[in-house]
Amino acid sequence: MLRMRFLTFTLTTALALAPFAAKAQEGDAAAGQRVFNQCRACHTINEGGRNGVGPNLHGVVGRAAGSIEGFRYSANMQEWRTGQSWTEENLRTYLANPKALLPRGSMSFAGLRNPTQINDVIAYLKAN
């Protein structure tokens, strides 16, 4: 009986908090723009913008990985990109620690440690 109450409480709590968890992962694009300033040394985000040290990130969310024409991707990215796309989950992993996704990749950025900042940057990338 006690176990059933606990399970009911846990399920009820999880269902009640689910909308807030989804909202937390949505992020704030305006805050993400400020965080993205760390990325501007290597990346542009304008439609039709140039590639820098890193590829242009306009429309990156949902785009096939390693697909910018004329950009010279690392060997590790060339190996990984087959059949891959920049889903929010792949971006979340990559933004937290690029070497966790592509251990031999050329991205020198150490990653964002704050999940809110990661969600905000993804919201900013989605908006562009």
Phi, psi and chi 1 to 4 in degrees:
 res  aa     phi    psi   chi1   chi2   chi3   chi4
   1 MET       -  -47.1  178.7   96.9  162.5      -
   2 LEU   -62.6  -39.9 -177.5   59.2      -      -
   3 ARG   -63.1  -41.8 -174.7  176.8 -165.7  164.0
   4 MET   -63.2  -40.3 -175.2   62.1  139.7      -
   5 ARG   -64.1  -41.8  -76.2 -175.4 -169.0  166.0
   6 PHE   -62.6  -46.2  175.6   74.2      -      -
   7 LEU   -62.4  -41.0  -70.3  173.5      -      -
   8 THR   -63.7  -43.7  -58.1      -      -      -
   9 PHE   -62.4  -45.2  172.5   76.4      -      -
  10 THR   -62.7  -46.3  -56.7      -      -      -
  11 LEU   -64.2  -44.1 -179.1   58.4      -      -
  12 THR   -61.9  -43.5  -56.8      -      -      -
  13 THR   -63.9  -45.0  -57.1      -      -      -
  14 ALA   -61.7  -43.8      -      -      -      -
  15 LEU   -66.1  -36.8  -69.8  172.8      -      -
  16 ALA   -68.7  -33.8      -      -      -      -
  17 LEU   -89.2  -14.1  -65.8  176.7      -      -
  18 ALA   -53.9  -46.1      -      -      -      -
  19 PRO   -61.2  -33.0  -20.9   30.1      -      -
  20 PHE   -72.5  -37.3  -63.2  106.7      -      -
  21 ALA   -64.8  -43.2      -      -      -      -
  22 ALA   -62.3  -43.3      -      -      -      -
  23 LYS   -62.9  -39.2 -175.3   72.0  171.8  163.6
  24 ALA   -62.5  -35.4      -      -      -      -
  25 GLN   -80.0  -14.4  -75.2 -157.4  -13.3      -
  26 GLU   -65.9  -40.2  -74.0  178.9   17.5      -
  27 GLY    79.2  171.4      -      -      -      -
  28 ASP  -119.1  109.8  175.5   -9.6      -      -
  29 ALA   -60.2  -37.4      -      -      -      -
  30 ALA   -64.7  -43.2      -      -      -      -
  31 ALA   -66.8  -36.2      -      -      -      -
  32 GLY   -64.2  -32.5      -      -      -      -
  33 GLN   -63.3  -39.7 -177.8  177.1   13.8      -
  34 ARG   -66.4  -41.4  -70.5 -173.7  -65.5  -84.3
  35 VAL   -66.5  -37.4  177.4      -      -      -
  36 PHE   -62.1  -19.6 -173.5   81.0      -      -
  37 ASN   -55.6  -26.7  -74.8  -27.8      -      -
  38 GLN   -67.5  -24.4  -61.0  174.6   54.0      -
  39 CYS   -89.4  -19.1  -49.0      -      -      -
  40 ARG   -64.6  -19.1  -71.6 -169.5 -170.4  -79.8
  41 ALA   -63.2  -28.4      -      -      -      -
  42 CYS  -118.9  -22.8  -61.2      -      -      -
  43 HIS  -124.4  145.8  -64.0  -81.1      -      -
  44 THR  -108.8  164.8   60.7      -      -      -
  45 ILE  -132.4   -0.1 -165.4  159.8      -      -
  46 ASN   -74.3  141.8  -60.0  -31.0      -      -
  47 GLU   -57.9  127.3 -175.6  173.8    7.3      -
  48 GLY    76.6    5.2      -      -      -      -
  49 GLY   -67.3  161.4      -      -      -      -
  50 ARG   -72.0  160.8   64.5  169.9  178.8   72.8
  51 ASN   -84.3  148.2  -67.1  -43.3      -      -
  52 GLY  -111.0 -140.9      -      -      -      -
  53 VAL   -60.9  -33.7  172.7      -      -      -
  54 GLY  -111.8  166.6      -      -      -      -
  55 PRO   -72.2  158.7   26.3  -33.7      -      -
  56 ASN   -62.4  136.0  178.9  -65.3      -      -
  57 LEU  -104.3   10.6  -62.9  178.4      -      -
  58 HIS   -62.1  125.5 -179.0   78.8      -      -
  59 GLY    71.8   22.1      -      -      -      -
  60 VAL   -66.8  -33.7   70.6      -      -      -
  61 VAL   -67.7  116.9 -179.7      -      -      -
  62 GLY    92.6   -9.4      -      -      -      -
  63 ARG   -76.6  149.9 -178.7  171.3   72.9 -158.6
  64 ALA   -60.3  136.7      -      -      -      -
  65 ALA   -66.7  140.7      -      -      -      -
  66 GLY    61.6   39.5      -      -      -      -
  67 SER  -112.5    7.9   62.5      -      -      -
  68 ILE   -78.4  117.8  -64.5  -66.9      -      -
  69 GLU   -59.5  136.5  -75.6  -65.4  -40.6      -
  70 GLY    84.1   -8.2      -      -      -      -
  71 PHE   -90.2  136.7 -174.7   78.4      -      -
  72 ARG   -91.8  100.5 -170.9  168.9  158.6 -122.4
  73 TYR   -82.2  153.9  -69.2   97.8      -      -
  74 SER   -63.9  158.5   69.2      -      -      -
  75 ALA   -59.1  -38.3      -      -      -      -
  76 ASN   -63.4  -41.6 -163.8 -163.2      -      -
  77 MET   -66.5  -39.7  173.4   60.6   83.2      -
  78 GLN   -62.8  -35.7  -69.2  176.2   30.8      -
  79 GLU   -70.7  -44.0  -66.8  164.9    6.9      -
  80 TRP   -74.2  -33.8  179.3   78.1      -      -
  81 ARG   -65.2  -22.0   72.0 -178.5  175.9 -171.8
  82 THR   -58.3  114.6  -55.6      -      -      -
  83 GLY    77.5    3.4      -      -      -      -
  84 GLN  -100.4  153.0  -62.9  -70.3  -24.3      -
  85 SER  -138.3  164.9   64.1      -      -      -
  86 TRP   -85.7   76.3  -73.8  114.5      -      -
  87 THR   -72.2  165.5   63.1      -      -      -
  88 GLU   -60.5  -37.3  -71.6 -174.1   39.8      -
  89 GLU   -67.1  -43.1 -167.9   55.5   40.1      -
  90 ASN   -62.8  -42.3  -79.4  -18.1      -      -
  91 LEU   -63.3  -41.0  -77.6  167.4      -      -
  92 ARG   -59.9  -45.9 -153.6  167.7  -92.8  108.1
  93 THR   -63.6  -46.9  -60.1      -      -      -
  94 TYR   -65.7  -42.8 -164.8   69.5      -      -
  95 LEU   -68.2  -30.5  -70.6  169.1      -      -
  96 ALA   -72.7  -37.4      -      -      -      -
  97 ASN  -165.4   94.5  178.8    2.1      -      -
  98 PRO   -52.7  -35.1  -26.3   34.9      -      -
  99 LYS   -72.1  -17.5  -61.8  -63.7 -177.8 -169.9
 100 ALA   -69.6  -32.1      -      -      -      -
 101 LEU   -92.7  -43.0 -166.8   62.6      -      -
 102 LEU  -129.0   83.0  -64.5  166.5      -      -
 103 PRO   -59.3  -27.3    0.6   -1.0      -      -
 104 ARG  -108.8   16.2  -61.7  177.5  -31.2  -84.3
 105 GLY   -70.1  166.0      -      -      -      -
 106 SER   -94.5    1.0   58.1      -      -      -
 107 MET   -65.9  121.3  176.7   90.5  139.0      -
 108 SER   -91.0   -7.9   61.4      -      -      -
 109 PHE   -68.1  132.6 -177.7   64.5      -      -
 110 ALA   -74.7  -25.4      -      -      -      -
 111 GLY   117.2  165.0      -      -      -      -
 112 LEU   -99.2  131.3  -64.0  169.7      -      -
 113 ARG   -92.4  -18.2  -59.3  -65.9  174.1 -120.2
 114 ASN   -93.4  114.5 -176.6  -36.6      -      -
 115 PRO   -58.0  -32.4  -20.2   28.6      -      -
 116 THR   -64.5  -42.7  -60.0      -      -      -
 117 GLN   -64.0  -38.9  -71.8 -177.1  -33.1      -
 118 ILE   -61.8  -47.4  -67.8  169.4      -      -
 119 ASN   -62.8  -37.6  -68.3  -31.0      -      -
 120 ASP   -66.4  -42.6  -68.8  -13.4      -      -
 121 VAL   -64.6  -41.4  167.5      -      -      -
 122 ILE   -62.6  -40.6  -68.7  171.3      -      -
 123 ALA   -61.3  -41.0      -      -      -      -
 124 TYR   -64.8  -45.0  176.1   66.5      -      -
 125 LEU   -62.5  -39.7  -68.4  172.0      -      -
 126 LYS   -64.5  -35.0  -75.5  170.8   64.9  175.2
 127 ALA   -72.8  -15.0      -      -      -      -
 128 ASN  -116.0      -  -71.3  -80.2      -      -
